[in-house]
Amino acid sequence: MSIKIDRQKCIGCGKCLEACPGNLICKRDDSKAFIKFPDECWGCTACVKECPVQAINYYLGADIGGKGTYFNTKKEKNILYWHIVKPNKEEIIITTNETEANKY
């Protein structure tokens, strides 16, 4: 499991760098983000949730049934939209309210 950063979408804001607990994301000379050691990604999705332009996709490993499935997120106020794309191009959106995330 790892992330892939789309250089075309990346705006160089640096939010992913700040969010990554493993300090695995760096910036290139053009300020675009990249993951330095993809194999060391913990899969915490912190960078995915912080990216304001959906430039970071998190790929689910085949070992957990992903087989090419990936997701990214979009945030609007307290609502987080999880956009999941399967290999057959089927798309699923899961909506969560961050204010209720730790309710239980």
N, C-alpha and C positions, 0 to 999 in steps of 0.2 A: 504494500500500500504506500502510495506516495502522492505528492502533488505535482502538477505541471503548471507553470506560469506562462500565460500567453503574452509574449512581448508586445504584440500589436495592441492589446487591450490595456496593458500596464501603464499607469500614469506617473509612476515613480513617487508616489506619496509616502512610502516607507512604513505604512501601517502594518504590513505583514512582517517586516523586520522586527518591529517592536513587540508584536504578538507571539512570535515563535519562541517557545521556551528552550529550544535547543540551539538557538543562534545559527540555524542552518540556512537562512535566507540572507543574501547579500545584494548589493547594487552594482551594476556594471557602470562603466564610464558615462553611459547615456542616461543614468539614473533608473534604468529598468531593473526590476527585481529578478533574481534567479535563485534556485535552490542549489547550494554548494554540494551537499552530499545527500542525494535523494534516498539512498538506501538507509540512511540514519533517521529519516522522518518518523516521528512517533505516532503520527496519525491522529493528533489531537484536534485538528481542524481549526485551530485558533486563527491561522492566517486566512483561511477560506472565509471565515465569518467576518473578518475585519476588512477585507478587500471591498472598496466601495464600487468597483466597476466590474465585478465578476471575472477578473483576469486569472484567478486561481481555481483550478479544477482539482478535486481530490478523487483519485482513482481507487476503486475497491479491488482488492486482490482476488485472483481466481480461487485462492485457498478459502475464501469466505463467500464464494459464489458470485463475485463481481464480474469476472470474465469481460472486462472492458467497460463496465458501468462506472460513471463518474458523476460527481455532483459539485455544485457551487451554491452560494447563497446570495440573497439580496435582502437588505434590511431597510425597513421603513418604520421609523420611530421604534416602538417596542416589538414590532412584528418581524420575525425572521422567516423568509421563504427559502426552503431547501429545494433546489431545482435538480432533479435526478434525471439523467439521460442514460438509457440502456443501449446496448450495442445495436439493437434493432431500431433505434431512434425513438422508441417510446419514451415519453416524458411524463414525469410525475412531479407534482408540487406538494410539499408538506409544509403547512403553516404552523409556526409555534409562537407563543406570546412569551417574550423573555421575562416579563414581570411575574409570570406564573411558573417559570421553569423549575424553581426550587421550592415550590409550594408544598410538596409532600415529603 
